[in-house]
C-alpha cells in the first residue's frame, strides 16, 4: 500500500551489487534522471551479493521511510522479505527477478543475448565453446547459461560440463578459469564470458594464447573499441534500464494498481575492437 502524500520523504533508494562496476554506474544515471524529474533524492546502497546485507539494508531503508525501493536481488528466496516490506514501500526489482515471488521487475533479455553471442562463435567454426559465469542461482547467470545451452543444442552439440566454469567472480577469478579451459588437448577454442568483469579476465589470458581463440562477452567493456582483437559483446542501454525501472517505481508510488509488470529490455550483439 503506498504511503499517504503527507508521509512522503521525497527519497527513493537503489540497492545494487557493486557501485564501482560501470554496469551499475549506467543504471544509476538512469535512475537519478527520473528521480530528479519527480523531485526526489536517490540513496544508493550495496549488497555485495550478501542476502543478509541486502535484508538488513532494506529494513533500514524502510525504517527511514523512503518512498520506494529499486532492488537488485541476491539469489536467495525473497518471498518472506517481500511480504515483510512491500506493504511499507513499493518495490521494483532491477536487472534480476527475485526468487520465490512474482513482482514488478525490469530485466535484460539474458537468454536471447547469450544465445546470439554463442551463435556468433559457432558461425566462426568453433565447436568447443567454453562458458565462464558467476553464481548459477542468480537470475542473470541462469538466463545466460540457458542461452548458451540453447545455441549449442540448435547446432547439434552437447552441453559439456568440462567446458563450463561457474561461481567465478572478478577479473582474477576469470583469469584462472580461462587458463583452465584453454589448457590440455580437449581445451576450448572460444569462450563466452557472462559479464564484463569476467570478460576482462578472459581477454587477459586469451592474449597469451594463439590468435585463433575467439571471445564473446555479455555487457560492454570500457574502451572496448581499443582492444587489439575483435570481441563480440552483448550490449544494451544501461541508462534506459535504470530509467524504465524508476518510471515503474514512481507509478507505484503514485498509487498505481496495474497488474505486475515484468519488463524485458532487448540486447544487441556488437563487434568491438580489432581496428
C-alpha positions as CSV (number, residue, x, y, z in Angstrom):
1,X,0.0,0.0,0.0
2,X,1.5,3.4,-1.0
3,X,2.4,5.9,1.7
4,X,0.0,8.9,2.0
5,X,1.3,12.2,0.5
6,X,1.7,13.7,4.0
7,X,4.0,10.9,4.9
8,X,6.3,11.2,1.8
9,X,10.0,11.9,2.3
10,X,10.9,12.7,-1.3
11,X,13.6,9.9,-1.3
12,X,13.9,6.6,-3.1
13,X,16.6,4.0,-2.7
14,X,18.6,1.9,-5.2
15,X,20.1,-1.2,-3.8
16,X,22.7,-2.8,-6.1
17,X,25.6,-5.2,-6.1
18,X,28.7,-3.1,-6.7
19,X,28.6,0.7,-7.4
20,X,32.2,0.6,-8.8
21,X,31.2,-1.5,-11.8
22,X,30.4,0.6,-14.9
23,X,27.3,-1.5,-15.4
24,X,25.8,-0.3,-12.2
25,X,27.0,3.3,-12.8
26,X,24.9,3.4,-16.0
27,X,21.8,2.2,-14.3
28,X,22.3,4.7,-11.5
29,X,22.5,7.5,-14.0
30,X,19.1,6.5,-15.5
31,X,17.5,6.3,-12.0
32,X,18.9,9.7,-11.0
33,X,17.4,11.3,-14.1
34,X,13.9,10.0,-13.3
35,X,14.2,10.8,-9.6
36,X,15.2,14.4,-10.3
37,X,12.2,14.7,-12.7
38,X,10.0,13.7,-9.8
39,X,11.9,15.9,-7.3
40,X,13.2,13.0,-5.3
41,X,16.7,12.4,-3.9
42,X,18.3,9.0,-4.6
43,X,20.0,6.9,-1.9
44,X,22.3,4.2,-3.2
45,X,23.3,1.1,-1.2
46,X,25.3,-2.0,-2.0
47,X,24.7,-5.7,-1.0
48,X,27.9,-7.3,-2.3
49,X,25.7,-10.3,-3.2
50,X,25.0,-11.0,0.5
51,X,21.4,-11.7,1.3
52,X,21.9,-10.8,5.0
53,X,23.4,-7.5,4.0
54,X,20.5,-6.9,1.5
55,X,17.9,-7.8,4.1
56,X,19.4,-5.5,6.7
57,X,19.8,-2.6,4.3
58,X,16.2,-2.9,3.0
59,X,14.8,-3.0,6.5
60,X,16.9,0.1,7.5
61,X,15.7,2.0,4.4
62,X,12.1,1.2,5.1
63,X,12.6,2.4,8.7
64,X,13.9,5.7,7.2
65,X,10.6,5.9,5.3
66,X,12.0,6.1,1.7
67,X,9.1,6.4,-0.7
68,X,10.1,3.4,-2.8
69,X,12.9,0.8,-3.4
70,X,14.7,-0.3,-6.5
71,X,16.4,-3.6,-5.7
72,X,18.9,-5.9,-7.5
73,X,18.2,-9.1,-5.6
74,X,20.6,-11.8,-4.5
75,X,19.9,-15.4,-5.4
76,X,18.0,-16.2,-2.2
77,X,14.3,-16.7,-2.0
78,X,12.7,-13.3,-1.4
79,X,9.1,-14.3,-0.7
80,X,9.2,-13.7,3.1
81,X,11.2,-10.5,2.8
82,X,8.9,-9.1,0.2
83,X,5.8,-9.9,2.4
84,X,7.5,-8.1,5.3
85,X,8.5,-4.9,3.4
86,X,6.4,-4.4,0.3
87,X,3.4,-3.1,2.1
88,X,5.6,-0.4,3.7
89,X,7.2,0.9,0.5
90,X,6.7,0.0,-3.2
91,X,9.5,-2.3,-4.6
92,X,10.7,-2.8,-8.1
93,X,13.4,-5.3,-8.9
94,X,16.0,-4.3,-11.4
95,X,18.3,-6.4,-13.6
96,X,17.1,-9.6,-11.9
97,X,13.7,-11.0,-11.0
98,X,13.7,-12.2,-7.4
99,X,13.3,-15.9,-6.5
100,X,10.1,-17.0,-4.8
101,X,7.7,-14.2,-5.9
102,X,6.1,-12.7,-9.0
103,X,6.5,-8.9,-8.7
104,X,7.5,-5.8,-10.7
105,X,10.8,-6.2,-12.4
106,X,12.8,-4.7,-15.3
107,X,15.5,-7.1,-16.7
108,X,17.6,-7.7,-19.8
109,X,17.0,-10.4,-22.4
110,X,19.7,-12.6,-20.9
111,X,18.7,-15.7,-22.7
112,X,18.4,-14.0,-26.1
113,X,21.6,-12.1,-25.7
114,X,23.7,-15.1,-24.7
115,X,22.1,-17.2,-27.5
116,X,23.1,-14.6,-30.1
117,X,26.7,-14.4,-28.8
118,X,27.2,-18.1,-28.8
119,X,25.7,-18.4,-32.3
120,X,28.3,-15.9,-33.4
121,X,31.1,-18.1,-32.1
122,X,29.5,-21.1,-33.8
123,X,29.4,-19.2,-37.1
124,X,33.2,-18.7,-36.7
125,X,33.6,-22.5,-36.8
126,X,34.0,-23.2,-33.1
127,X,32.7,-26.4,-31.7
128,X,34.3,-26.4,-28.2
129,X,33.0,-23.2,-26.7
130,X,33.7,-22.5,-23.1
131,X,31.4,-20.7,-20.7
132,X,32.5,-18.8,-17.7
133,X,29.9,-17.4,-15.3
134,X,29.1,-16.3,-11.8
135,X,26.6,-17.6,-9.3
136,X,24.4,-20.1,-11.3
137,X,21.5,-19.4,-8.9
138,X,21.3,-15.7,-9.8
139,X,18.7,-15.0,-12.4
140,X,21.0,-13.2,-14.9
141,X,23.5,-16.1,-14.8
142,X,20.8,-18.8,-15.2
143,X,19.4,-17.0,-18.2
144,X,22.7,-16.5,-19.9
145,X,23.7,-20.1,-19.4
146,X,20.3,-21.2,-20.8
147,X,21.0,-19.1,-23.9
148,X,24.4,-20.8,-24.2
149,X,22.9,-24.2,-24.0
150,X,20.2,-23.4,-26.5
151,X,22.7,-22.3,-29.1
152,X,24.7,-25.5,-28.6
153,X,21.6,-27.7,-28.9
154,X,20.5,-25.9,-32.1
155,X,23.9,-26.7,-33.5
156,X,23.7,-30.4,-32.5
157,X,26.4,-30.0,-29.9
158,X,26.3,-31.5,-26.4
159,X,26.5,-29.4,-23.2
160,X,29.9,-30.4,-21.9
161,X,30.4,-29.6,-18.1
162,X,34.2,-29.8,-18.7
163,X,33.9,-26.6,-20.8
164,X,31.8,-24.7,-18.1
165,X,33.2,-22.8,-15.1
166,X,30.7,-21.4,-12.6
167,X,30.8,-19.4,-9.4
168,X,33.6,-17.2,-10.9
169,X,33.8,-13.7,-9.5
170,X,36.0,-10.8,-10.6
171,X,38.9,-10.3,-13.1
172,X,41.4,-12.5,-11.2
173,X,38.9,-15.4,-10.9
174,X,38.1,-15.2,-14.6
175,X,41.8,-15.3,-15.5
176,X,42.2,-18.6,-13.5
177,X,39.0,-20.1,-15.0
178,X,40.1,-19.1,-18.6
179,X,43.5,-20.6,-18.1
180,X,42.0,-23.9,-17.1
181,X,39.6,-24.0,-20.0
182,X,42.4,-23.3,-22.5
183,X,44.7,-26.0,-21.1
184,X,45.0,-29.5,-22.3
185,X,44.3,-31.4,-25.6
186,X,40.5,-31.0,-25.2
187,X,40.6,-27.3,-24.5
188,X,38.1,-24.7,-25.5
189,X,38.7,-22.9,-28.8
190,X,36.4,-20.0,-27.9
191,X,35.0,-18.6,-24.6
192,X,31.7,-16.9,-23.8
193,X,32.0,-14.7,-20.6
194,X,28.8,-13.9,-18.9
195,X,29.6,-10.4,-17.5
196,X,32.1,-7.6,-18.1
197,X,34.5,-8.4,-15.2
198,X,34.8,-12.0,-16.4
199,X,35.3,-10.8,-19.9
200,X,38.2,-8.6,-18.9
201,X,39.9,-11.6,-17.1
202,X,39.3,-13.9,-20.1
203,X,40.8,-11.3,-22.5
204,X,43.9,-11.0,-20.4
205,X,44.5,-14.8,-20.6
206,X,43.5,-15.2,-24.2
207,X,46.0,-12.6,-25.3
208,X,48.7,-15.1,-24.1
209,X,47.5,-17.8,-26.5
210,X,47.2,-18.1,-30.2
211,X,45.1,-15.5,-32.0
212,X,42.6,-18.1,-33.2
213,X,40.8,-18.2,-29.9
214,X,37.6,-16.1,-30.0
215,X,35.9,-14.3,-27.1
216,X,32.3,-13.2,-26.7
217,X,31.0,-11.4,-23.6
218,X,27.8,-10.2,-22.0
219,X,28.0,-6.5,-21.1
220,X,30.1,-3.9,-22.8
221,X,33.7,-3.3,-21.6
222,X,35.2,0.1,-21.1
223,X,37.4,1.3,-24.0
224,X,36.3,-1.9,-25.9
225,X,37.0,-0.3,-29.3
226,X,40.7,0.0,-28.4
227,X,41.1,-3.8,-27.9
228,X,43.7,-5.3,-30.2
229,X,41.4,-8.2,-31.2
230,X,37.7,-8.2,-32.2
231,X,35.4,-9.3,-29.4
232,X,31.6,-9.9,-29.8
233,X,29.8,-8.2,-27.0
234,X,26.2,-8.3,-25.9
235,X,25.3,-4.6,-25.4
236,X,22.2,-2.7,-24.2
237,X,21.3,0.7,-22.8
238,X,22.0,0.5,-19.1
239,X,20.8,4.1,-18.6
240,X,17.5,3.1,-20.1
241,X,17.3,0.1,-17.8
242,X,17.6,2.4,-14.9
243,X,15.0,4.9,-16.4
244,X,12.4,2.2,-17.0
245,X,12.7,0.7,-13.5
246,X,12.5,4.1,-11.9
247,X,9.4,5.1,-14.0
248,X,7.7,1.9,-12.9
249,X,8.5,2.6,-9.3
250,X,7.1,6.2,-9.4
251,X,3.9,4.8,-10.9
252,X,3.6,2.5,-7.9
253,X,4.4,5.4,-5.5
254,X,1.6,7.4,-7.1
255,X,-0.8,4.5,-6.3
256,X,-0.9,2.5,-9.5
257,X,-2.7,-0.8,-9.1
258,X,-2.0,-2.1,-12.5
259,X,-1.1,-5.9,-12.8
260,X,2.5,-6.9,-12.0
261,X,4.8,-5.6,-14.7
262,X,7.8,-7.7,-15.9
263,X,9.7,-5.6,-18.5
264,X,12.2,-7.3,-20.8
265,X,14.7,-5.0,-22.4
266,X,16.4,-6.0,-25.7
267,X,20.1,-6.6,-26.3
268,X,22.3,-6.1,-29.3
269,X,25.4,-8.0,-30.4
270,X,28.2,-5.8,-31.5
271,X,31.8,-6.5,-32.7
272,X,34.2,-4.3,-30.8
273,X,37.9,-3.8,-31.1
274,X,40.3,-5.2,-33.6
275,X,40.6,-2.0,-35.6
